[in-house]
Amino acid sequence: MNIRSYLMALCLVVTLAGCSSSASKQNSSTTGDAGTENTANCKYTCTMHPKVCSDKPGLCPKCGMDLVEKE
């Protein structure tokens, strides 16, 4: 196996590992308190994702921005 083949295989493995890690992070972040659309306890929301609701301050599970208090 020459160096070029080795580098191509390494790039492929790193790319696939990154995609897999990103997908699992996205799935796990949508299972927390924030993200549920329960309007009774919805005191905080994301400015970029208004359907994200939380009863306490924190981070948006979709984009990581700070949740802001609803008016």
N, C-alpha and C positions, 0 to 999 in steps of 0.2 A: 504494500500500500504506500503510495507516494505521499508527499507532504500536502499536495493540493487536494487529494481525495480525503485525507485526514481532516483538513480544515473545512472542507465542504460538509463532511459528516458532523463535525463539531458545531458548525453554524446551524445545521438542521436540528440537532438535539437541543441547543440553547433556545432556538425559536419555538420549538414545540413545548419545551418546559415552561417558557414564558407565557404562552397561550393557555396552557393548562392551569398555571398558577393564577392568572388573571380571571379565568372563568370560575374557579373555586372561590376566590375572594369575593367576586360579585355575587355568587349564590349565597355565601355565608353572611354577607352584609345586608341582605334583604330580609333576614329572619329575626331582626332585633325589634326593640320597642318602636323605634322610628320607622316609618314606612307604612304603618297601618293607617287606614283612612277612617278612623273612629273620630267623628267630629265632636262628640261629647267631651273627650279628653284632649282635644287638639288645641294646645296653647302655643306650640312652637311649630314653625314650618320652614321649609327651604325656599329662598327667593327664586331659585332656578327650577325647583320641582315642587309646585304648590300642593300636590297630592300627598307629599310626605308630611306626616303629622306626628307630634310627640307631646307628651304631657310634661316633659322636662327639657331644658336646654341640652344641646349636644351637637353632633355632626350629622350631616345628611348622609345616609347610606349609599346614595347614588353618586354624589360628586365630592363629598368630603367637606363641603362648606358649612359654616356655623349655621345652626337653626336660629331663626329670629322669632321674637314674640309676635303673635298675630294681633292685629288691631281690633 
